[in-house]
Structures are given as C-alpha cells and as structure tokens.
Amino acid sequence: MLVVPLIMFAFFTYGSAIATRAYMGEASAQAGTALRLAVSALSGHLNRYEALPALIADHDDIKELVSAPENAALRDAANLYLKQINGLLKSSDIYVVKPDGETIAASNYDGPGSFVGQNFSYRPYFQDAIEGRQARFYALGTTSLKRGYYFAAPIRTGADIRGVIVFKVDIDMIESSWGGGEYKIFVSDPEGIIFMSGSPEWLYGAILPLTADRIARTEASRRYANARLTALPVTRQRFEPHELMTLAGERGSSEYLVLSHYMPAEDWTVNVLMETSSIRAQARTALAAVFLILCIAGLAVAVLRQRRARLAERMQLQTEARNELEQRVEERTADLARVNSRIEEEISERRLTEQQLRQTQADLIQAGKLAGLGQMSAALSHEFNQPLAAAKTYTDSASVLIDRGRTEEARDNIRRIGGLIDRMAAISRHLRNFARKPNEKLGSVSLDEAMHDTLEIIAWRLKAADAELRLDLGTRPPVVRAGSVRLQQVLVNVISNAADAVEGLDDRRIEVSAFEETGKVVLTVRDHGPGVPAAIAERIFDPFFTTKGVGKGLGLGLSISYNIIKDFGGSLSAANHPEGGAVFRIELQSAAGLMPEAAE
C-alpha cells in the first residue's frame, strides 16, 4: 500500500522541478528579449550625444571664453550660445568648467539653480577630461538634484587644455517607459546601487551589501549627492541554469527570475526581473494536467477491460437479435415489394395525368391566342383594307400617269405601293408568329424586340381605345430568360386588359417600364383605370374568371399569362397604384450575360 504514495511523491517532486525549469527557460527567453530592447534603447539614447561635447568645445565662443574667463562679454556670449544649443538638443544642461573646477558659463545661467560659480573638481568626469580624455559619468546632480548622464571633453587652445565642457543628458524619459509592464527593469552601478528603475521605490536601494569600502567609493565621487542609500532585503540563489532573487516586502516576499547585461562604456548593469509566481503556477498547472491525463488513462484502461467482458456477453445477445432481425427484414422486404409495385403504378398514372395537363395547358394557351385573334379580326380587316384601297388608288393613278408620259410620278406611286405591301407583310408575319404553337425552349429574349413585336399586334386595340402608351425600357433595354412568342402573348394580354380598363375615360394613359433588380428584371404595366376591386383581387388569375360581358373574352388571358410567367421561373402579380389604376408586375430572370436569341 505504501508503493502508490511513494510513486506519487516522486512524480510530483521530480515532475515539478522539470516543469518549472522548462517554463523558466521560456520565460528567460522572453525576458532576454526585453533586456536586449532596454539595453538597445539606453545605448541608442546615450550614443546620440557622445560626440557633441567635443564639437561644442571646438566652438570659437567657448575657446575665447576659457582663454579670457574674466571677460564679461565673452561670458555672456558663451552663456547664450550654451542655452540655445541646450534647447535645440533637448539635453538637461551644458556648462564650461575652468581647470580649477569652477563653472564659468552654463546653459542655466539665468535660472534659480544656475551652475555658474559652482565647483565640480570632485567629479570623476572632470578629473578625466582635464587630463585630456573623453569622460562619462552618471550621477545625481548636487545642485539640481536631478539624475543624469554626463559627457565631458577637454577644451583645447592649441596644445593646452584650458577647461572642460560638460554635457548632461536627461534619462527620465527612458526610465518612464519601464513602468507598468510585465517586467521590472533597473540599472545598477558597480557597487550594486540602483540608479534607474521602473519601480521608483527601488531608487538608491542596494542589491549588494553596503560595505564600508562601497560606501566610501560612492561618497568620494558624490555620485548620489545627499540621497539616502538603503540596502534592499535581497537574497540570491541559483536554479540552474537560472539566477533567482527574492525581495522581502511589507506584503511578503516576491521571487524573481533575473537577467543582467553589463554595459562597459557606461560602467553599469541593466537588470530585468520577472516574477516567478506565474511561472511556478504554470508548472503546477502542467503537472496537474499530466497527472489528470494519467488518471484518465488508467481509468480508461479499467473501463476498457470491463467493456471487453461485457462485449462478449453482448455479442451473444446480438447474434440472437440478428437472426430475429433477418427474419423480420425478409418479411418487411416482401411487404415493401408489394407497396413498391403499387407506387410505381401510381407514378405512371400521375405522369400520364401530368402529360395530359401540360397538353391541356398548351391547348388553352393556343385557344387564348386564337380567341384574341378572333377579337382582332374586324380591326385586322380594317388594317388590311386600308392599304389595299390605297394600293388600288395608286395603281389606277400610275396607269393614268404612264399614259400621260409622267413616268417619274408613276414610279413614286409604285414605291408607295411597295411600302404598303411591306407593312401588310410585317403585320401578317407578326400574326403568324403569334398564332403558331411554341416549343418549350427558353433562351435570352430582348424586351425591346418583344415589346416592338407586341405593339405591332395590339396597335389596333390601342387605337380603338384611343389609349396613349408610354414606354420606358431604359437606355439599355434588359434581356430576360423566356420564350419570345409566349412572352408576347403575356404582354398582349396584359396591355389589352389595360386598354380595356382606360377605354372611355378621360385619362387613357398606359405606362410600361422595365428595370433590373438584383439578378432579375421587373416589367410593370400601369393603367389609369378604376383599378382591381378588392372583392376579386384574389380570383383575378383564376381560369375562366372575367368581368367582361358575354362575347368579350373567355377569362383565360390572365390565367394563361400567370402560368406562362411561372414556367419561365418568374412571377406575375397585380395591385392597385396609390394614385389610382392597376399595376401588373412581371418578374423574370435576367439573361444579361447571354446573347439574345430566338426562344419560344
């Protein structure tokens, strides 16, 4: 019984160490990126100003001032120049120091914390520069009490060093970017004292013991002026290959993963800290997940073994059930065969009925067209008689003109006779096309051509009703998917009904318009008649329903038109216009991408 607890203890002990080390490796890589960015930002910020002290030291005003430091005019000129340069470069301070350490000109000469008259001979950067070397130093200003990074260069007149130019750079902007992030970033000096930090409470704290030697070296350079130095409660340990640091605080201790980078030119170390609490939590979560997976796997094995035992039992039951099922299937198959035979007979009967219905519909369509032609007969007789009478007159006149030798006028009469014959032939052709039975082929039909042929057929009806047809198919008449002859029949029926509606009224306008709408074409026919009564609105497309008198129609026109449009994959509807009259709306599929062709 003790084996299982021992195995679990070993699993959690070694597993926790492995998982923690793995997650610390990932965190170290991420923190390393943050460290490189911080070092790069610091180095880039400081390197911008490195060459400037030497350039300023070479300026004539500065050289003349150190040669005659008591000259008030030269001092004023140098002060003004340093102030202008300081504002232009956005540095903290620029000042000129005599060989004895006294400041004789400064960019803040006119401010309350002016460096003029201050002695900085104790500063290491002054001591290095007065000996002819380029110097760097970071410290808390003893006069301004502001932190900064100092660049110093000797001022030479010929071979002699007559003074030092000091250039102080503000570092607050870099430091402010470190706050509030996932990492804690700080810069420490060789004595372990924190000079820059994204956590203000750590400033001037020491991460190394404050021994007497370290304090003495710091006080000698007056690097931190009168700032109070404190030793932070820090303990360090190794978690190979990583370095950890524990910092005690009022709310308890916090453990951090530490990455450091020494910058030799600046003589400081940039440190990036990342709390390990989240890392250890991830490791515990991963370990718990692995343990849970192992438990689930063990449970799965136990369940699998149990299922195998039950499977043998079920297989026996399934064999018995299969035999019974096969018997039932055979019986059911026989029943289904009988039902299938009856269904096939019903399908054959329905197909025959459907074929008969299609034939009946075709006959009704043809009957409707023939009925329309019958109603047109009187007007068509007039349409043919008028040209024939005119042709007879032109013929007689041509004979007389020929007898009199007026052959040119006789030719004009013959040309007019030819025009009349062409008109009668066009009317005859449209009537023949309208009367013949169409096939079932659908294709692209131009509304412009269909409407032109329709108007040739119903011109007599519009003339008889004294109706005014207004046509608006747009600048580019749409192309629809339909059959041209059947579409003409629909247009003849709908426009004829509109002519019937306006006949005898004051306003006899009929408006036909078309437009495209999201892949379809909408054609509307509006009359200015009395509209569709609400009592018959639902029956208007029923077969043999008509409001006309006896002999005025069979009541098939709108019913046939409705079914024709439906066969085209479109719709036909009727409604009353808000300003009066009826509006018939025909919606058809657009065939804009196809070439127009003859289609029935």
Secondary structure, 3 states (H helix, E strand, C coil): CCHHHHHHHHHHHHHHHHHHHHHHHHHHHHHHHHHHHHHHHHHHHHHCCCCHHHHHHCCHHHHHHHHCCCCHHHHHHHHHHHHHHHHHHCCCEEEEECCCCEEEEECCCCCCCCCCCCECCCCHHHHHHHCCCCEEEEEECCCCCCEEEEEEEEEEECCEEEEEEEEEECCHHHHHCCCCCCCEEEEECCCCEEEEECCHHHCCEECCCCCHHHHHHHHHHCCCCCCCCEECCEEEEEECCEEEEEEEECCEEEEEEEEEEEECCCCEEEEEEEECHHHHHHHHHHHHHHHHHHHHHHHHHHHHHHHHHHHHHHHHHHHHHHHHHHHHHHHHHHHHHHHHHHHHHHHHHHHHHHHHHHHHHHHHHHHHHHHHHHHHHHHHHHHHHHHHHHHHHHHHHHHHHHHCCCHHHHHHHHHHHHHHHHHHHHHHHHHHHHHCCCCCCCEEEEHHHHHHHHHHHHHHHHHHHCCEEEEECCCCCCEEEECHHHHHHHHHHHHHHHHHHHCCCCCCEEEEEEEEECCEEEEEEEECCCCCCHHHHHHCCCCCCCCCCCCCCCCCHHHHHHHHHHHCCCEEEEEECCCCCEEEEEEEEECCCCCCCCCC
